[in-house]
Amino acid sequence: MKALKSVEEAAGLLGISPWTVRGYIRDGKLRPVRLGRRVLVEEAELERLIASSKAPLGNVEQVDAVGSAVEHVGGNHA
């Protein structure tokens, strides 16, 4: 059996609000499993969302602990 998470659990794992998870479901970014009135998300579906959201390496900046960009990684350095 596949591991299922509630909207609230999925939000906690992703570090976002349950409303954002519901929005992702509404927008088709996450495919839910509906059991009666319960809306659940498979762990594999959360992993798929994370994998599809990763930025290409050429556009990534390293960020320090305060959130300031410290160095551009990849791409052209002119």
N, C-alpha and C positions, 0 to 999 in steps of 0.2 A: 504494500500500500504506500502511496506517495504521501510525504509529509505535507500537511495543510496548515496554513496560518490564518488567523482571523485578520481583518483589516487592521486592527489595533496592533497585533503582533507584527504584521508585515511592516507597518509604519515604524515601529520600534527598531526592527532590524535594519531598516533603510535610513533611520535617523530623520524621518520626515513626519508630517502630521497625518493622522488618519484621513483628513479631508483631501490631502494631496493624493493619497492612495486611491480614494474613491474617484478623484478626478482622472487619474491614470486609467482606471477601469472604464469610466464613462467615455474617455477619449480613445480607448482601444489600445493603450500602451501596455496594459496588464489584462490578461484573460482570467476571469474569475471562475471559481467552481461554486455553483449555487446549490445549496441543500436546504430546501424549504425556504425560509426567510434568511438563512445565514449566507453570508458572502465570504468565501474563503479564497486564498491564493496558494498555489503550490509553491514550494521552495524553489523548484526548478524554474518557475516563471519569474521569481524575483531575481534569480541568477541571470536569466536571459535579459531582463530589463537592465541590470547592471552592465552586462557585457555590451549591450547595444548602445549604452550611454557613454562609453569610454571615448575620450577625445583622442584623435590621432596624435602620435608622439611628436610630430612636427609643430603642434600648436599648444604644447603643454609648458607651463611656467612652473618653476619650483617656488613654493611659498613658504615663508618662514613661520614661526609659531604665532606671530601677531597677524598674519594674513597678508603681509606685503610681498609682492613678487620680488624675488632676489636674483633670479637668473632665468633667461629664456633658454629652454632646452630644445635643440634641433632647429630646423629651418635655416634661413639665411641670417648671418650676422654681419651687417653692413656697417 
